[in-house]
Amino acid sequence: PALLFVAKERLHRLQSVYLDGPADLVVEIVSPDSARRDRVEKYEEYEAGGVREYWILDPTTHAAEFHRLDEDGRFHAASTPQGWFVSEVLKGFPLRIEWLWREPLPTVLEVMRSWSEA
């Protein structure tokens, strides 16, 4: 994956060259060569493996997909009300989706101020 996150209580899974068990959050950045693999094959692998959240970000189309693992062990699309995604894995980290594609990126102050809107 482009990025993965392992919660503090599961850091024991992190070995020197591999992760022994699922990450809590996986982010994939789609490229033309990886679109099918990211949206189909990796989706199925991460779902079966128990990854709690899977984000698929496509810089070409400016699309962002957020999937959460439910109690039934299946991914379901997470809602993004008013353009915000609120992660259940990264508590206190709401993400305004437009920030992903904005040039220039928002300042830290702008981000912190906008969190009160989320």
Biopython code that builds the backbone (N, CA, C, O; Angstrom):
import numpy as np
from Bio.PDB.StructureBuilder import StructureBuilder

atoms = [
    (1, "PRO", "N", (0.827, -1.213, 0.000)),
    (1, "PRO", "CA", (0.000, 0.000, 0.000)),
    (1, "PRO", "C", (0.860, 1.262, 0.000)),
    (1, "PRO", "O", (2.038, 1.231, 0.357)),
    (2, "ALA", "N", (0.244, 2.376, -0.409)),
    (2, "ALA", "CA", (0.948, 3.653, -0.376)),
    (2, "ALA", "C", (1.193, 4.076, 1.070)),
    (2, "ALA", "O", (2.218, 4.678, 1.391)),
    (3, "LEU", "N", (0.234, 3.748, 1.935)),
    (3, "LEU", "CA", (0.322, 4.137, 3.338)),
    (3, "LEU", "C", (-0.470, 3.136, 4.155)),
    (3, "LEU", "O", (-1.521, 2.664, 3.723)),
    (4, "LEU", "N", (0.037, 2.815, 5.336)),
    (4, "LEU", "CA", (-0.750, 2.013, 6.264)),
    (4, "LEU", "C", (-0.573, 2.558, 7.663)),
    (4, "LEU", "O", (0.431, 3.195, 7.979)),
    (5, "PHE", "N", (-1.557, 2.298, 8.489)),
    (5, "PHE", "CA", (-1.549, 2.758, 9.868)),
    (5, "PHE", "C", (-1.871, 1.576, 10.759)),
    (5, "PHE", "O", (-2.794, 0.808, 10.488)),
    (6, "VAL", "N", (-1.091, 1.439, 11.839)),
    (6, "VAL", "CA", (-1.333, 0.410, 12.843)),
    (6, "VAL", "C", (-1.514, 1.127, 14.181)),
    (6, "VAL", "O", (-0.652, 1.898, 14.603)),
    (7, "ALA", "N", (-2.631, 0.868, 14.835)),
    (7, "ALA", "CA", (-2.923, 1.515, 16.114)),
    (7, "ALA", "C", (-1.923, 1.065, 17.183)),
    (7, "ALA", "O", (-1.361, -0.027, 17.109)),
    (8, "LYS", "N", (-1.719, 1.922, 18.162)),
    (8, "LYS", "CA", (-0.739, 1.664, 19.217)),
    (8, "LYS", "C", (-0.959, 0.314, 19.890)),
    (8, "LYS", "O", (-0.001, -0.397, 20.194)),
    (9, "GLU", "N", (-2.212, -0.033, 20.121)),
    (9, "GLU", "CA", (-2.495, -1.302, 20.816)),
    (9, "GLU", "C", (-2.188, -2.536, 19.963)),
    (9, "GLU", "O", (-2.231, -3.659, 20.467)),
    (10, "ARG", "N", (-1.882, -2.339, 18.686)),
    (10, "ARG", "CA", (-1.531, -3.463, 17.811)),
    (10, "ARG", "C", (-0.108, -3.344, 17.238)),
    (10, "ARG", "O", (0.236, -4.029, 16.274)),
    (11, "LEU", "N", (0.696, -2.488, 17.826)),
    (11, "LEU", "CA", (2.061, -2.309, 17.337)),
    (11, "LEU", "C", (2.896, -3.586, 17.442)),
    (11, "LEU", "O", (3.881, -3.743, 16.722)),
    (12, "HIS", "N", (2.507, -4.490, 18.329)),
    (12, "HIS", "CA", (3.237, -5.754, 18.444)),
    (12, "HIS", "C", (3.186, -6.560, 17.143)),
    (12, "HIS", "O", (4.019, -7.442, 16.934)),
    (13, "ARG", "N", (2.227, -6.272, 16.275)),
    (13, "ARG", "CA", (2.140, -6.950, 14.976)),
    (13, "ARG", "C", (3.226, -6.497, 13.996)),
    (13, "ARG", "O", (3.536, -7.196, 13.031)),
    (14, "LEU", "N", (3.790, -5.333, 14.253)),
    (14, "LEU", "CA", (4.772, -4.754, 13.339)),
    (14, "LEU", "C", (6.134, -5.396, 13.581)),
    (14, "LEU", "O", (6.775, -5.163, 14.606)),
    (15, "GLN", "N", (6.557, -6.202, 12.625)),
    (15, "GLN", "CA", (7.855, -6.878, 12.697)),
    (15, "GLN", "C", (8.873, -6.079, 11.876)),
    (15, "GLN", "O", (8.512, -5.078, 11.258)),
    (16, "SER", "N", (10.121, -6.502, 11.862)),
    (16, "SER", "CA", (11.154, -5.717, 11.185)),
    (16, "SER", "C", (10.937, -5.604, 9.683)),
    (16, "SER", "O", (11.296, -4.584, 9.095)),
    (17, "VAL", "N", (10.362, -6.618, 9.043)),
    (17, "VAL", "CA", (10.179, -6.563, 7.591)),
    (17, "VAL", "C", (8.753, -6.900, 7.140)),
    (17, "VAL", "O", (8.500, -7.012, 5.941)),
    (18, "TYR", "N", (7.826, -7.062, 8.078)),
    (18, "TYR", "CA", (6.450, -7.356, 7.692)),
    (18, "TYR", "C", (5.495, -7.011, 8.827)),
    (18, "TYR", "O", (5.911, -6.762, 9.958)),
    (19, "LEU", "N", (4.220, -7.002, 8.505)),
    (19, "LEU", "CA", (3.165, -6.775, 9.486)),
    (19, "LEU", "C", (2.453, -8.100, 9.706)),
    (19, "LEU", "O", (1.907, -8.672, 8.763)),
    (20, "ASP", "N", (2.451, -8.591, 10.928)),
    (20, "ASP", "CA", (1.859, -9.878, 11.271)),
    (20, "ASP", "C", (0.388, -9.672, 11.628)),
    (20, "ASP", "O", (0.030, -9.604, 12.804)),
    (21, "GLY", "N", (-0.446, -9.576, 10.617)),
    (21, "GLY", "CA", (-1.870, -9.306, 10.798)),
    (21, "GLY", "C", (-2.255, -8.072, 10.015)),
    (21, "GLY", "O", (-1.406, -7.445, 9.382)),
    (22, "PRO", "N", (-3.521, -7.718, 10.051)),
    (22, "PRO", "CA", (-3.981, -6.595, 9.238)),
    (22, "PRO", "C", (-3.608, -5.234, 9.830)),
    (22, "PRO", "O", (-3.512, -5.067, 11.045)),
    (23, "ALA", "N", (-3.403, -4.280, 8.939)),
    (23, "ALA", "CA", (-3.276, -2.883, 9.359)),
    (23, "ALA", "C", (-4.663, -2.401, 9.765)),
    (23, "ALA", "O", (-5.670, -3.001, 9.389)),
    (24, "ASP", "N", (-4.710, -1.339, 10.517)),
    (24, "ASP", "CA", (-5.998, -0.750, 10.864)),
    (24, "ASP", "C", (-6.548, 0.094, 9.720)),
    (24, "ASP", "O", (-7.759, 0.163, 9.507)),
    (25, "LEU", "N", (-5.640, 0.734, 8.991)),
    (25, "LEU", "CA", (-6.010, 1.601, 7.869)),
    (25, "LEU", "C", (-5.008, 1.382, 6.745)),
    (25, "LEU", "O", (-3.801, 1.335, 6.977)),
    (26, "VAL", "N", (-5.517, 1.250, 5.530)),
    (26, "VAL", "CA", (-4.669, 1.151, 4.343)),
    (26, "VAL", "C", (-5.145, 2.200, 3.342)),
    (26, "VAL", "O", (-6.344, 2.347, 3.104)),
    (27, "VAL", "N", (-4.187, 2.930, 2.758)),
    (27, "VAL", "CA", (-4.478, 3.926, 1.726)),
    (27, "VAL", "C", (-3.751, 3.503, 0.456)),
    (27, "VAL", "O", (-2.549, 3.238, 0.480)),
    (28, "GLU", "N", (-4.476, 3.441, -0.639)),
    (28, "GLU", "CA", (-3.893, 3.166, -1.954)),
    (28, "GLU", "C", (-4.076, 4.402, -2.824)),
    (28, "GLU", "O", (-5.153, 4.997, -2.857)),
    (29, "ILE", "N", (-3.021, 4.779, -3.525)),
    (29, "ILE", "CA", (-3.068, 5.854, -4.512)),
    (29, "ILE", "C", (-3.139, 5.174, -5.871)),
    (29, "ILE", "O", (-2.207, 4.476, -6.271)),
    (30, "VAL", "N", (-4.235, 5.376, -6.573)),
    (30, "VAL", "CA", (-4.475, 4.702, -7.850)),
    (30, "VAL", "C", (-3.619, 5.326, -8.943)),
    (30, "VAL", "O", (-3.514, 6.548, -9.056)),
    (31, "SER", "N", (-3.016, 4.467, -9.736)),
    (31, "SER", "CA", (-2.336, 4.895, -10.954)),
    (31, "SER", "C", (-3.001, 4.159, -12.107)),
    (31, "SER", "O", (-3.713, 3.182, -11.875)),
    (32, "PRO", "N", (-2.791, 4.598, -13.339)),
    (32, "PRO", "CA", (-3.420, 3.889, -14.464)),
    (32, "PRO", "C", (-3.086, 2.394, -14.481)),
    (32, "PRO", "O", (-3.913, 1.576, -14.884)),
    (33, "ASP", "N", (-1.891, 2.044, -14.048)),
    (33, "ASP", "CA", (-1.488, 0.638, -14.043)),
    (33, "ASP", "C", (-2.076, -0.161, -12.889)),
    (33, "ASP", "O", (-2.117, -1.390, -12.953)),
    (34, "SER", "N", (-2.534, 0.517, -11.827)),
    (34, "SER", "CA", (-2.980, -0.210, -10.642)),
    (34, "SER", "C", (-4.478, -0.132, -10.375)),
    (34, "SER", "O", (-4.945, -0.686, -9.380)),
    (35, "ALA", "N", (-5.239, 0.533, -11.225)),
    (35, "ALA", "CA", (-6.656, 0.784, -10.940)),
    (35, "ALA", "C", (-7.435, -0.495, -10.654)),
    (35, "ALA", "O", (-8.136, -0.579, -9.645)),
    (36, "ARG", "N", (-7.320, -1.485, -11.524)),
    (36, "ARG", "CA", (-8.066, -2.731, -11.308)),
    (36, "ARG", "C", (-7.589, -3.441, -10.045)),
    (36, "ARG", "O", (-8.396, -3.916, -9.246)),
    (37, "ARG", "N", (-6.295, -3.508, -9.880)),
    (37, "ARG", "CA", (-5.756, -4.194, -8.698)),
    (37, "ARG", "C", (-6.213, -3.504, -7.413)),
    (37, "ARG", "O", (-6.604, -4.181, -6.462)),
    (38, "ASP", "N", (-6.170, -2.176, -7.368)),
    (38, "ASP", "CA", (-6.559, -1.444, -6.163)),
    (38, "ASP", "C", (-8.049, -1.578, -5.858)),
    (38, "ASP", "O", (-8.436, -1.739, -4.701)),
    (39, "ARG", "N", (-8.881, -1.512, -6.893)),
    (39, "ARG", "CA", (-10.331, -1.502, -6.683)),
    (39, "ARG", "C", (-10.959, -2.891, -6.582)),
    (39, "ARG", "O", (-12.066, -3.033, -6.064)),
    (40, "VAL", "N", (-10.269, -3.904, -7.069)),
    (40, "VAL", "CA", (-10.848, -5.248, -7.051)),
    (40, "VAL", "C", (-9.997, -6.195, -6.205)),
    (40, "VAL", "O", (-10.439, -6.670, -5.159)),
    (41, "GLU", "N", (-8.796, -6.461, -6.659)),
    (41, "GLU", "CA", (-7.979, -7.476, -5.994)),
    (41, "GLU", "C", (-7.572, -7.066, -4.582)),
    (41, "GLU", "O", (-7.770, -7.830, -3.637)),
    (42, "LYS", "N", (-7.009, -5.873, -4.426)),
    (42, "LYS", "CA", (-6.597, -5.435, -3.093)),
    (42, "LYS", "C", (-7.804, -5.215, -2.193)),
    (42, "LYS", "O", (-7.754, -5.515, -1.000)),
    (43, "TYR", "N", (-8.883, -4.693, -2.756)),
    (43, "TYR", "CA", (-10.121, -4.525, -1.994)),
    (43, "TYR", "C", (-10.512, -5.850, -1.352)),
    (43, "TYR", "O", (-10.779, -5.911, -0.152)),
    (44, "GLU", "N", (-10.543, -6.901, -2.150)),
    (44, "GLU", "CA", (-10.930, -8.217, -1.645)),
    (44, "GLU", "C", (-9.910, -8.750, -0.641)),
    (44, "GLU", "O", (-10.288, -9.341, 0.370)),
    (45, "GLU", "N", (-8.620, -8.546, -0.911)),
    (45, "GLU", "CA", (-7.575, -9.011, 0.009)),
    (45, "GLU", "C", (-7.669, -8.293, 1.357)),
    (45, "GLU", "O", (-7.600, -8.935, 2.405)),
    (46, "TYR", "N", (-7.824, -6.984, 1.336)),
    (46, "TYR", "CA", (-7.885, -6.221, 2.580)),
    (46, "TYR", "C", (-9.163, -6.536, 3.353)),
    (46, "TYR", "O", (-9.144, -6.608, 4.582)),
    (47, "GLU", "N", (-10.252, -6.721, 2.652)),
    (47, "GLU", "CA", (-11.505, -7.093, 3.306)),
    (47, "GLU", "C", (-11.352, -8.447, 3.998)),
    (47, "GLU", "O", (-11.677, -8.581, 5.177)),
    (48, "ALA", "N", (-10.865, -9.441, 3.277)),
    (48, "ALA", "CA", (-10.679, -10.788, 3.832)),
    (48, "ALA", "C", (-9.667, -10.783, 4.971)),
    (48, "ALA", "O", (-9.783, -11.568, 5.913)),
    (49, "GLY", "N", (-8.671, -9.897, 4.887)),
    (49, "GLY", "CA", (-7.636, -9.837, 5.904)),
    (49, "GLY", "C", (-8.037, -9.113, 7.173)),
    (49, "GLY", "O", (-7.365, -9.242, 8.197)),
    (50, "GLY", "N", (-9.129, -8.348, 7.122)),
    (50, "GLY", "CA", (-9.602, -7.664, 8.313)),
    (50, "GLY", "C", (-9.111, -6.240, 8.501)),
    (50, "GLY", "O", (-9.092, -5.740, 9.626)),
    (51, "VAL", "N", (-8.711, -5.571, 7.414)),
    (51, "VAL", "CA", (-8.328, -4.156, 7.492)),
    (51, "VAL", "C", (-9.578, -3.361, 7.837)),
    (51, "VAL", "O", (-10.610, -3.515, 7.185)),
    (52, "ARG", "N", (-9.493, -2.510, 8.859)),
    (52, "ARG", "CA", (-10.685, -1.796, 9.348)),
    (52, "ARG", "C", (-11.166, -0.696, 8.408)),
    (52, "ARG", "O", (-12.372, -0.510, 8.251)),
    (53, "GLU", "N", (-10.235, 0.044, 7.772)),
    (53, "GLU", "CA", (-10.604, 1.075, 6.801)),
    (53, "GLU", "C", (-9.682, 0.975, 5.600)),
    (53, "GLU", "O", (-8.478, 0.752, 5.734)),
    (54, "TYR", "N", (-10.273, 1.145, 4.422)),
    (54, "TYR", "CA", (-9.528, 1.122, 3.170)),
    (54, "TYR", "C", (-9.907, 2.356, 2.378)),
    (54, "TYR", "O", (-11.070, 2.540, 2.017)),
    (55, "TRP", "N", (-8.916, 3.207, 2.107)),
    (55, "TRP", "CA", (-9.130, 4.423, 1.334)),
    (55, "TRP", "C", (-8.498, 4.226, -0.028)),
    (55, "TRP", "O", (-7.355, 3.781, -0.128)),
    (56, "ILE", "N", (-9.234, 4.553, -1.078)),
    (56, "ILE", "CA", (-8.726, 4.496, -2.448)),
    (56, "ILE", "C", (-8.771, 5.917, -3.001)),
    (56, "ILE", "O", (-9.846, 6.494, -3.162)),
    (57, "LEU", "N", (-7.600, 6.474, -3.289)),
    (57, "LEU", "CA", (-7.495, 7.851, -3.771)),
    (57, "LEU", "C", (-6.997, 7.847, -5.201)),
    (57, "LEU", "O", (-5.963, 7.252, -5.505)),
    (58, "ASP", "N", (-7.739, 8.518, -6.085)),
    (58, "ASP", "CA", (-7.390, 8.552, -7.503)),
    (58, "ASP", "C", (-7.070, 9.988, -7.906)),
    (58, "ASP", "O", (-7.986, 10.776, -8.141)),
    (59, "PRO", "N", (-5.788, 10.342, -7.990)),
    (59, "PRO", "CA", (-5.420, 11.716, -8.335)),
    (59, "PRO", "C", (-5.776, 12.109, -9.759)),
    (59, "PRO", "O", (-5.884, 13.300, -10.050)),
    (60, "THR", "N", (-5.963, 11.150, -10.653)),
    (60, "THR", "CA", (-6.316, 11.460, -12.035)),
    (60, "THR", "C", (-7.743, 11.973, -12.132)),
    (60, "THR", "O", (-8.008, 12.950, -12.832)),
    (61, "THR", "N", (-8.659, 11.322, -11.436)),
    (61, "THR", "CA", (-10.075, 11.699, -11.494)),
    (61, "THR", "C", (-10.531, 12.514, -10.281)),
    (61, "THR", "O", (-11.681, 12.948, -10.211)),
    (62, "HIS", "N", (-9.623, 12.715, -9.336)),
    (62, "HIS", "CA", (-9.938, 13.406, -8.085)),
    (62, "HIS", "C", (-11.075, 12.710, -7.335)),
    (62, "HIS", "O", (-11.945, 13.355, -6.750)),
    (63, "ALA", "N", (-11.042, 11.387, -7.370)),
    (63, "ALA", "CA", (-12.050, 10.585, -6.665)),
    (63, "ALA", "C", (-11.439, 10.006, -5.395)),
    (63, "ALA", "O", (-10.267, 9.631, -5.366)),
    (64, "ALA", "N", (-12.248, 9.942, -4.358)),
    (64, "ALA", "CA", (-11.827, 9.342, -3.094)),
    (64, "ALA", "C", (-12.925, 8.393, -2.639)),
    (64, "ALA", "O", (-14.090, 8.775, -2.535)),
    (65, "GLU", "N", (-12.538, 7.160, -2.372)),
    (65, "GLU", "CA", (-13.471, 6.148, -1.880)),
    (65, "GLU", "C", (-13.001, 5.730, -0.495)),
    (65, "GLU", "O", (-11.810, 5.517, -0.267)),
    (66, "PHE", "N", (-13.948, 5.615, 0.423)),
    (66, "PHE", "CA", (-13.634, 5.228, 1.790)),
    (66, "PHE", "C", (-14.499, 4.026, 2.149)),
    (66, "PHE", "O", (-15.722, 4.062, 2.015)),
    (67, "HIS", "N", (-13.852, 2.974, 2.602)),
    (67, "HIS", "CA", (-14.563, 1.733, 2.936)),
    (67, "HIS", "C", (-14.248, 1.347, 4.375)),
    (67, "HIS", "O", (-13.112, 1.459, 4.837)),
    (68, "ARG", "N", (-15.297, 0.883, 5.076)),
    (68, "ARG", "CA", (-15.151, 0.446, 6.461)),
    (68, "ARG", "C", (-15.563, -1.006, 6.577)),
    (68, "ARG", "O", (-16.509, -1.454, 5.930)),
    (69, "LEU", "N", (-14.842, -1.730, 7.409)),
    (69, "LEU", "CA", (-15.180, -3.110, 7.689)),
    (69, "LEU", "C", (-16.247, -3.119, 8.779)),
    (69, "LEU", "O", (-16.040, -2.579, 9.865)),
    (70, "ASP", "N", (-17.381, -3.732, 8.484)),
    (70, "ASP", "CA", (-18.463, -3.818, 9.456)),
    (70, "ASP", "C", (-18.363, -5.115, 10.247)),
    (70, "ASP", "O", (-17.488, -5.947, 10.005)),
    (71, "GLU", "N", (-19.273, -5.267, 11.193)),
    (71, "GLU", "CA", (-19.279, -6.455, 12.046)),
    (71, "GLU", "C", (-19.395, -7.747, 11.245)),
    (71, "GLU", "O", (-18.964, -8.803, 11.708)),
    (72, "ASP", "N", (-19.971, -7.674, 10.056)),
    (72, "ASP", "CA", (-20.138, -8.866, 9.229)),
    (72, "ASP", "C", (-18.876, -9.233, 8.452)),
    (72, "ASP", "O", (-18.871, -10.196, 7.685)),
    (73, "GLY", "N", (-17.788, -8.449, 8.655)),
    (73, "GLY", "CA", (-16.526, -8.738, 7.983)),
    (73, "GLY", "C", (-16.478, -8.308, 6.533)),
    (73, "GLY", "O", (-15.626, -8.769, 5.773)),
    (74, "ARG", "N", (-17.387, -7.426, 6.142)),
    (74, "ARG", "CA", (-17.452, -6.941, 4.752)),
    (74, "ARG", "C", (-17.212, -5.441, 4.733)),
    (74, "ARG", "O", (-17.585, -4.719, 5.658)),
    (75, "PHE", "N", (-16.572, -4.985, 3.644)),
    (75, "PHE", "CA", (-16.418, -3.547, 3.454)),
    (75, "PHE", "C", (-17.741, -2.944, 3.005)),
    (75, "PHE", "O", (-18.493, -3.536, 2.230)),
    (76, "HIS", "N", (-17.996, -1.756, 3.512)),
    (76, "HIS", "CA", (-19.146, -0.964, 3.094)),
    (76, "HIS", "C", (-18.653, 0.463, 2.859)),
    (76, "HIS", "O", (-17.789, 0.958, 3.583)),
    (77, "ALA", "N", (-19.203, 1.107, 1.854)),
    (77, "ALA", "CA", (-18.822, 2.489, 1.567)),
    (77, "ALA", "C", (-19.181, 3.360, 2.762)),
    (77, "ALA", "O", (-20.296, 3.304, 3.280)),
    (78, "ALA", "N", (-18.219, 4.160, 3.187)),
    (78, "ALA", "CA", (-18.453, 5.076, 4.299)),
    (78, "ALA", "C", (-19.017, 6.379, 3.757)),
    (78, "ALA", "O", (-18.647, 6.823, 2.670)),
    (79, "SER", "N", (-19.900, 6.978, 4.509)),
    (79, "SER", "CA", (-20.523, 8.220, 4.055)),
    (79, "SER", "C", (-19.537, 9.383, 4.192)),
    (79, "SER", "O", (-18.623, 9.363, 5.017)),
    (80, "THR", "N", (-19.758, 10.387, 3.357)),
    (80, "THR", "CA", (-18.929, 11.598, 3.366)),
    (80, "THR", "C", (-19.844, 12.823, 3.352)),
    (80, "THR", "O", (-19.895, 13.551, 2.361)),
    (81, "PRO", "N", (-20.569, 13.050, 4.458)),
    (81, "PRO", "CA", (-21.509, 14.170, 4.484)),
    (81, "PRO", "C", (-20.825, 15.518, 4.305)),
    (81, "PRO", "O", (-19.803, 15.797, 4.932)),
    (82, "GLN", "N", (-21.391, 16.338, 3.455)),
    (82, "GLN", "CA", (-20.897, 17.687, 3.149)),
    (82, "GLN", "C", (-19.409, 17.709, 2.817)),
    (82, "GLN", "O", (-18.710, 18.667, 3.148)),
    (83, "GLY", "N", (-18.919, 16.642, 2.157)),
    (83, "GLY", "CA", (-17.539, 16.630, 1.705)),
    (83, "GLY", "C", (-16.507, 16.294, 2.762)),
    (83, "GLY", "O", (-15.312, 16.491, 2.541)),
    (84, "TRP", "N", (-16.944, 15.791, 3.906)),
    (84, "TRP", "CA", (-16.038, 15.401, 4.983)),
    (84, "TRP", "C", (-16.030, 13.889, 5.132)),
    (84, "TRP", "O", (-17.066, 13.238, 4.995)),
    (85, "PHE", "N", (-14.863, 13.337, 5.413)),
    (85, "PHE", "CA", (-14.785, 11.936, 5.830)),
    (85, "PHE", "C", (-14.248, 11.939, 7.251)),
    (85, "PHE", "O", (-13.214, 12.543, 7.538)),
    (86, "VAL", "N", (-14.958, 11.260, 8.128)),
    (86, "VAL", "CA", (-14.542, 11.162, 9.520)),
    (86, "VAL", "C", (-14.146, 9.717, 9.777)),
    (86, "VAL", "O", (-14.987, 8.819, 9.813)),
    (87, "SER", "N", (-12.863, 9.515, 9.951)),
    (87, "SER", "CA", (-12.323, 8.179, 10.155)),
    (87, "SER", "C", (-12.701, 7.643, 11.527)),
    (87, "SER", "O", (-12.713, 8.382, 12.511)),
    (88, "GLU", "N", (-13.010, 6.354, 11.585)),
    (88, "GLU", "CA", (-13.214, 5.694, 12.872)),
    (88, "GLU", "C", (-11.885, 5.172, 13.408)),
    (88, "GLU", "O", (-11.755, 4.925, 14.607)),
    (89, "VAL", "N", (-10.912, 5.006, 12.542)),
    (89, "VAL", "CA", (-9.600, 4.512, 12.944)),
    (89, "VAL", "C", (-8.735, 5.648, 13.484)),
    (89, "VAL", "O", (-8.097, 5.503, 14.527)),
    (90, "LEU", "N", (-8.714, 6.770, 12.782)),
    (90, "LEU", "CA", (-7.939, 7.938, 13.190)),
    (90, "LEU", "C", (-8.869, 8.908, 13.914)),
    (90, "LEU", "O", (-9.331, 9.889, 13.331)),
    (91, "LYS", "N", (-9.132, 8.632, 15.157)),
    (91, "LYS", "CA", (-10.051, 9.464, 15.949)),
    (91, "LYS", "C", (-9.553, 10.905, 15.980)),
    (91, "LYS", "O", (-8.362, 11.156, 16.163)),
    (92, "GLY", "N", (-10.465, 11.837, 15.802)),
    (92, "GLY", "CA", (-10.108, 13.243, 15.849)),
    (92, "GLY", "C", (-9.430, 13.759, 14.597)),
    (92, "GLY", "O", (-8.787, 14.808, 14.617)),
    (93, "PHE", "N", (-9.577, 13.008, 13.492)),
    (93, "PHE", "CA", (-8.948, 13.422, 12.234)),
    (93, "PHE", "C", (-9.985, 13.447, 11.121)),
    (93, "PHE", "O", (-9.996, 12.564, 10.264)),
    (94, "PRO", "N", (-10.866, 14.462, 11.127)),
    (94, "PRO", "CA", (-11.787, 14.588, 9.997)),
    (94, "PRO", "C", (-11.022, 15.097, 8.778)),
    (94, "PRO", "O", (-10.097, 15.901, 8.898)),
    (95, "LEU", "N", (-11.417, 14.624, 7.628)),
    (95, "LEU", "CA", (-10.719, 14.976, 6.390)),
    (95, "LEU", "C", (-11.691, 15.626, 5.416)),
    (95, "LEU", "O", (-12.688, 15.022, 5.021)),
    (96, "ARG", "N", (-11.393, 16.860, 5.036)),
    (96, "ARG", "CA", (-12.172, 17.513, 3.988)),
    (96, "ARG", "C", (-11.619, 16.972, 2.671)),
    (96, "ARG", "O", (-10.449, 17.182, 2.353)),
    (97, "ILE", "N", (-12.445, 16.290, 1.921)),
    (97, "ILE", "CA", (-11.987, 15.556, 0.749)),
    (97, "ILE", "C", (-11.343, 16.478, -0.287)),
    (97, "ILE", "O", (-10.380, 16.078, -0.942)),
    (98, "GLU", "N", (-11.838, 17.669, -0.444)),
    (98, "GLU", "CA", (-11.264, 18.597, -1.438)),
    (98, "GLU", "C", (-9.807, 18.929, -1.131)),
    (98, "GLU", "O", (-9.068, 19.326, -2.032)),
    (99, "TRP", "N", (-9.382, 18.775, 0.119)),
    (99, "TRP", "CA", (-7.985, 19.056, 0.452)),
    (99, "TRP", "C", (-7.025, 18.138, -0.291)),
    (99, "TRP", "O", (-5.887, 18.513, -0.572)),
    (100, "LEU", "N", (-7.483, 16.953, -0.603)),
    (100, "LEU", "CA", (-6.608, 15.983, -1.266)),
    (100, "LEU", "C", (-6.118, 16.474, -2.620)),
    (100, "LEU", "O", (-5.034, 16.098, -3.067)),
    (101, "TRP", "N", (-6.916, 17.315, -3.272)),
    (101, "TRP", "CA", (-6.616, 17.733, -4.648)),
    (101, "TRP", "C", (-6.288, 19.215, -4.744)),
    (101, "TRP", "O", (-5.982, 19.705, -5.831)),
    (102, "ARG", "N", (-6.343, 19.917, -3.662)),
    (102, "ARG", "CA", (-6.180, 21.367, -3.690)),
    (102, "ARG", "C", (-4.725, 21.772, -3.911)),
    (102, "ARG", "O", (-3.803, 21.184, -3.346)),
    (103, "GLU", "N", (-4.549, 22.785, -4.743)),
    (103, "GLU", "CA", (-3.236, 23.393, -4.976)),
    (103, "GLU", "C", (-3.370, 24.888, -4.710)),
    (103, "GLU", "O", (-4.198, 25.533, -5.353)),
    (104, "PRO", "N", (-2.621, 25.453, -3.825)),
    (104, "PRO", "CA", (-1.724, 24.792, -2.893)),
    (104, "PRO", "C", (-2.519, 24.104, -1.781)),
    (104, "PRO", "O", (-3.703, 24.378, -1.587)),
    (105, "LEU", "N", (-1.857, 23.221, -1.067)),
    (105, "LEU", "CA", (-2.490, 22.528, 0.047)),
    (105, "LEU", "C", (-2.890, 23.534, 1.119)),
    (105, "LEU", "O", (-2.276, 24.596, 1.221)),
    (106, "PRO", "N", (-3.901, 23.223, 1.918)),
    (106, "PRO", "CA", (-4.292, 24.155, 2.979)),
    (106, "PRO", "C", (-3.196, 24.276, 4.034)),
    (106, "PRO", "O", (-2.399, 23.359, 4.233)),
    (107, "THR", "N", (-3.175, 25.409, 4.695)),
    (107, "THR", "CA", (-2.211, 25.602, 5.782)),
    (107, "THR", "C", (-2.675, 24.826, 7.011)),
    (107, "THR", "O", (-3.845, 24.458, 7.117)),
    (108, "VAL", "N", (-1.776, 24.588, 7.909)),
    (108, "VAL", "CA", (-2.113, 23.887, 9.154)),
    (108, "VAL", "C", (-3.186, 24.676, 9.912)),
    (108, "VAL", "O", (-4.123, 24.081, 10.445)),
    (109, "LEU", "N", (-3.064, 25.976, 9.965)),
    (109, "LEU", "CA", (-4.041, 26.811, 10.661)),
    (109, "LEU", "C", (-5.421, 26.670, 10.023)),
    (109, "LEU", "O", (-6.418, 26.550, 10.735)),
    (110, "GLU", "N", (-5.492, 26.682, 8.694)),
    (110, "GLU", "CA", (-6.764, 26.523, 7.992)),
    (110, "GLU", "C", (-7.394, 25.156, 8.308)),
    (110, "GLU", "O", (-8.602, 25.055, 8.521)),
    (111, "VAL", "N", (-6.582, 24.141, 8.334)),
    (111, "VAL", "CA", (-7.077, 22.792, 8.641)),
    (111, "VAL", "C", (-7.630, 22.757, 10.062)),
    (111, "VAL", "O", (-8.736, 22.264, 10.281)),
    (112, "MET", "N", (-6.888, 23.265, 11.011)),
    (112, "MET", "CA", (-7.320, 23.227, 12.416)),
    (112, "MET", "C", (-8.598, 24.038, 12.623)),
    (112, "MET", "O", (-9.485, 23.613, 13.364)),
    (113, "ARG", "N", (-8.700, 25.182, 11.985)),
    (113, "ARG", "CA", (-9.920, 25.978, 12.099)),
    (113, "ARG", "C", (-11.138, 25.261, 11.519)),
    (113, "ARG", "O", (-12.236, 25.343, 12.069)),
    (114, "SER", "N", (-10.936, 24.565, 10.416)),
    (114, "SER", "CA", (-12.066, 23.906, 9.759)),
    (114, "SER", "C", (-12.541, 22.662, 10.496)),
    (114, "SER", "O", (-13.664, 22.213, 10.268)),
    (115, "TRP", "N", (-11.723, 22.095, 11.371)),
    (115, "TRP", "CA", (-12.148, 20.902, 12.112)),
    (115, "TRP", "C", (-13.362, 21.178, 12.988)),
    (115, "TRP", "O", (-14.116, 20.261, 13.313)),
    (116, "SER", "N", (-13.552, 22.419, 13.367)),
    (116, "SER", "CA", (-14.731, 22.731, 14.171)),
    (116, "SER", "C", (-16.007, 22.604, 13.341)),
    (116, "SER", "O", (-17.099, 22.507, 13.901)),
    (117, "GLU", "N", (-15.880, 22.603, 11.996)),
    (117, "GLU", "CA", (-17.040, 22.456, 11.107)),
    (117, "GLU", "C", (-17.452, 21.010, 10.908)),
    (117, "GLU", "O", (-18.600, 20.722, 10.570)),
    (118, "ALA", "N", (-16.511, 20.103, 11.120)),
    (118, "ALA", "CA", (-16.748, 18.677, 10.808)),
    (118, "ALA", "C", (-17.765, 18.046, 11.738)),
    (118, "ALA", "O", (-18.070, 16.860, 11.606)),
]
sb = StructureBuilder()
sb.init_structure("model")
sb.init_model(0)
sb.init_chain("A")
sb.init_seg("    ")
for serial, (resi, resn, name, xyz) in enumerate(atoms, 1):
    if name == "N":
        sb.init_residue(resn, " ", resi, " ")
    sb.init_atom(name, np.array(xyz, "f"), 0.0, 1.0, " ", f" {name:<3s}", serial, name[0])
structure = sb.get_structure()
